[in-house]
């Protein structure tokens, strides 16, 4: 497969106009790419374009809009589409954002496989479906990979690039360059694994958090504080491996000093929790005291979260070493 550079903005197709699809469309437009936003339901496309307009205007007013173009300039780059052939025509990158359903995604990629040429990258936003299950048997399998964003993608820049065993290295290279160009932070997985990297780490934390609450060691509220006001403070800037490196005279010093203690604690971890029953009810009640689970309160809290993430991202960009 040839490897056209993304030095000049070109065409991108976003397939699926839900929250993730809208975020991707905004990110690509912020970097000057023309975006065709496709959905099988024309009404969904209209709704998505209205939502994007409102969000971009709000971001512009708060001086938080990404990119060098203003909101109107970026909005002019995004067009709606309800014909999938028209959506992918001329595109160098297709970002799939349909619901997390294996058969639905396989049907879509089989359809795309029949209409795209040899130059376009076919990328899935899947958070857990393995590339070998999504893309095997496709004619253009070398052009396929997963590019898993973190919700909400506009405010959290990480993107996991996960290749199919037959994905061409050039496909990963092109997608990596594209993600960097639109301001995201891509990471390469050299092979597929259940949960990819982010969810494997997230599930490990959730599992032990659940056990600590279920066994009455700590309350749900205090457990969240352990992360938000403890580990999360440093993990917002450096990862667990660099934390180890800095918390001693280098990594080898850390392992020599703390490995026995770590292994002792790790051996006390229990089985995988069921995430149900009395423990689930206890955690649910504690969360609802903080944030009631009606749509209005949840939406307000998500909006607050996104504002926090936006300010943190701005701070990180100012403080990160070059």
JOMOZI-V869549 format. One record per pair of residues at least 24 apart in sequence whose C-alpha atoms are under 10 Angstrom apart, sorted by the first residue. I is the first residue (numbers start at 1). J is the second residue. Records with the same first field share a line. If there is no record, write none. Layout:
I=J ; J
This chain:
1=118 ; 119 ; 120 ; 121 ; 140 ; 142 ; 143 ; 168 ; 169 ; 170 ; 171
2=118 ; 119 ; 120 ; 170 ; 171
3=119 ; 120 ; 170 ; 171 ; 173 ; 174
4=92 ; 119 ; 120 ; 170 ; 174
5=92 ; 173 ; 174 ; 177 ; 178
6=33 ; 92 ; 174 ; 175 ; 177 ; 178 ; 181
7=177 ; 178 ; 181
8=32 ; 33
9=33 ; 34 ; 92 ; 178 ; 181
10=34 ; 35 ; 90 ; 91 ; 92 ; 93
11=35 ; 36 ; 77 ; 87 ; 88 ; 89 ; 90 ; 91 ; 92 ; 93 ; 94
12=36 ; 37 ; 78 ; 87 ; 88 ; 89 ; 90 ; 91 ; 92 ; 93 ; 94 ; 95 ; 120 ; 121
13=37 ; 38 ; 78 ; 79 ; 81 ; 84 ; 86 ; 87 ; 88 ; 89 ; 90 ; 91 ; 92 ; 93 ; 94 ; 95 ; 96 ; 122
14=38 ; 39 ; 80 ; 81 ; 87 ; 88 ; 91 ; 93 ; 94 ; 95 ; 96 ; 97 ; 98 ; 123
15=39 ; 40 ; 81 ; 82 ; 84 ; 87 ; 88 ; 94 ; 95 ; 96 ; 97 ; 98 ; 108 ; 124
16=40 ; 41 ; 44 ; 45 ; 48 ; 95 ; 96 ; 97 ; 98 ; 99
17=41 ; 42 ; 44 ; 45 ; 46 ; 47 ; 48 ; 49 ; 80 ; 96 ; 97 ; 98
18=44 ; 45 ; 47 ; 48 ; 97 ; 98 ; 99
19=48 ; 51 ; 52 ; 97 ; 151 ; 152 ; 153
20=96 ; 97 ; 98 ; 99 ; 125 ; 149 ; 150 ; 151 ; 152 ; 153 ; 154
21=48 ; 95 ; 96 ; 97 ; 98 ; 125 ; 153
22=48 ; 49 ; 51 ; 52 ; 97 ; 153 ; 154
23=52 ; 55 ; 149 ; 151 ; 152 ; 153 ; 154 ; 155
24=95 ; 96 ; 97 ; 125 ; 149 ; 152 ; 153 ; 154 ; 182
25=49 ; 52 ; 74 ; 75 ; 77 ; 78 ; 79 ; 95 ; 154
26=52 ; 53 ; 55 ; 56 ; 65 ; 66 ; 67 ; 71 ; 74 ; 75 ; 77 ; 78 ; 153 ; 154 ; 182
27=65 ; 66 ; 67 ; 74 ; 153 ; 154 ; 155 ; 157 ; 179 ; 181 ; 182 ; 183 ; 184
28=67 ; 74 ; 77 ; 78 ; 178 ; 179 ; 181 ; 182 ; 183
29=66 ; 67 ; 69 ; 71 ; 73 ; 74 ; 75 ; 76 ; 77 ; 78 ; 182
30=56 ; 65 ; 66 ; 67 ; 68 ; 69 ; 70 ; 71 ; 73 ; 74 ; 75 ; 77 ; 181 ; 182 ; 183
31=66 ; 67 ; 68 ; 69 ; 74 ; 178 ; 181 ; 182 ; 183
32=67 ; 68 ; 69 ; 73 ; 74 ; 77 ; 78 ; 181 ; 182
33=74 ; 77 ; 78 ; 182
34=74 ; 75 ; 76 ; 77 ; 78 ; 79 ; 91
35=74 ; 75 ; 76 ; 77 ; 78 ; 79 ; 80 ; 81 ; 87 ; 88 ; 91 ; 93 ; 94
36=77 ; 78 ; 79 ; 80 ; 81 ; 82 ; 84 ; 86 ; 87 ; 88 ; 89 ; 91 ; 94
37=78 ; 79 ; 80 ; 81 ; 82 ; 84 ; 87 ; 88 ; 95
38=79 ; 80 ; 81 ; 82 ; 83 ; 84 ; 85 ; 86 ; 87 ; 88 ; 96 ; 97
39=80 ; 81 ; 82 ; 83 ; 84 ; 87 ; 97 ; 98
40=81 ; 82 ; 83 ; 84
41=81 ; 82 ; 83
42=80 ; 81 ; 82 ; 83
43=82
44=80 ; 82
45=79 ; 80 ; 81 ; 82
46=79 ; 80 ; 81
48=80
49=75 ; 78 ; 79 ; 80
52=78
53=78
59=307 ; 310
64=307 ; 310 ; 311 ; 314
65=154 ; 310
66=154 ; 155 ; 182 ; 183
67=182 ; 183
84=108 ; 111 ; 112 ; 115
85=111 ; 112 ; 115 ; 116
88=112 ; 115 ; 116 ; 117 ; 120
89=115 ; 116 ; 117 ; 120
90=116 ; 117 ; 119 ; 120
91=116 ; 117 ; 119 ; 120 ; 121
92=116 ; 117 ; 118 ; 119 ; 120 ; 121 ; 122 ; 174
93=119 ; 120 ; 121 ; 122 ; 123 ; 143 ; 174 ; 175 ; 178
94=120 ; 121 ; 122 ; 123 ; 124 ; 144
95=121 ; 122 ; 123 ; 124 ; 125 ; 146 ; 147
96=122 ; 123 ; 124 ; 125 ; 126 ; 146 ; 147
97=123 ; 124 ; 125 ; 126 ; 148
98=124 ; 125 ; 126
99=125 ; 126
100=125 ; 126 ; 127 ; 128 ; 129
101=126 ; 129
102=126 ; 128 ; 129 ; 130 ; 133 ; 134
103=133 ; 134
104=134
105=129 ; 133 ; 134 ; 135
106=133 ; 134 ; 135 ; 136 ; 138
107=134
108=134
109=134 ; 135 ; 138 ; 140 ; 141 ; 144
110=134 ; 135 ; 136 ; 137 ; 138 ; 139 ; 140
111=138
112=138 ; 140
113=137 ; 138 ; 139 ; 140 ; 141 ; 143 ; 144
114=138 ; 139 ; 140
116=140
117=143
118=142 ; 143
119=143 ; 171
120=144 ; 171
121=145 ; 170 ; 171 ; 172 ; 174 ; 175
122=146 ; 147 ; 171 ; 175
123=147 ; 148 ; 161 ; 162 ; 163 ; 171 ; 175
124=148 ; 149 ; 161 ; 162
125=149 ; 150 ; 159 ; 160 ; 161
126=160
127=151 ; 160 ; 194 ; 195 ; 196 ; 198 ; 199
128=193 ; 194 ; 195 ; 196 ; 199 ; 200
129=192 ; 193 ; 194 ; 195 ; 196
130=162 ; 163 ; 164 ; 192 ; 193 ; 194 ; 195 ; 196
131=162 ; 163 ; 164 ; 165 ; 166 ; 167 ; 191 ; 192 ; 193
132=163 ; 164 ; 165 ; 166 ; 167 ; 192
133=164
134=164
135=163 ; 164 ; 165 ; 166 ; 167
136=164 ; 165 ; 166
140=166 ; 167
141=165 ; 166 ; 167 ; 168
142=166 ; 167 ; 168 ; 169 ; 170 ; 171 ; 172
143=167 ; 168 ; 169 ; 170 ; 171 ; 172
144=168 ; 171 ; 172
145=171 ; 172 ; 175
146=172 ; 175 ; 192 ; 196
147=172 ; 175 ; 176 ; 179 ; 186 ; 187 ; 188
148=186 ; 187 ; 196 ; 198
149=184 ; 185 ; 186 ; 198
150=198 ; 199
151=306
152=302 ; 305 ; 306 ; 309
153=184
154=183 ; 184 ; 306 ; 309 ; 310
155=184 ; 305 ; 306 ; 307 ; 308 ; 309 ; 310 ; 311 ; 312 ; 313 ; 314
156=184 ; 185 ; 306 ; 309 ; 310 ; 312 ; 313
157=182 ; 183 ; 184 ; 185 ; 186 ; 313
158=183 ; 184 ; 185 ; 186 ; 187 ; 198
159=184 ; 185 ; 186 ; 187 ; 188 ; 198
160=185 ; 186 ; 187 ; 188 ; 189 ; 196 ; 197 ; 198
161=186 ; 187 ; 188 ; 189 ; 190 ; 191 ; 192 ; 196
162=187 ; 188 ; 189 ; 190 ; 191 ; 192 ; 193 ; 196 ; 197
163=188 ; 189 ; 190 ; 191 ; 192
164=190 ; 191 ; 192
165=190 ; 191 ; 192
204=272
206=273 ; 275
207=269 ; 270 ; 271 ; 272 ; 273 ; 274 ; 275
208=269 ; 270 ; 271 ; 272 ; 273
209=273
210=272 ; 273 ; 274 ; 275 ; 279 ; 280 ; 283
211=269 ; 270 ; 271 ; 272 ; 273 ; 274 ; 275 ; 279
212=269 ; 270
213=279 ; 280 ; 282 ; 283
214=273 ; 275 ; 278 ; 279 ; 280 ; 282 ; 283
215=279
216=279
219=282 ; 283 ; 286
220=282 ; 283 ; 284 ; 285 ; 286 ; 287
221=283 ; 286 ; 287 ; 289 ; 290
236=312 ; 313 ; 316
237=312 ; 316 ; 319 ; 320
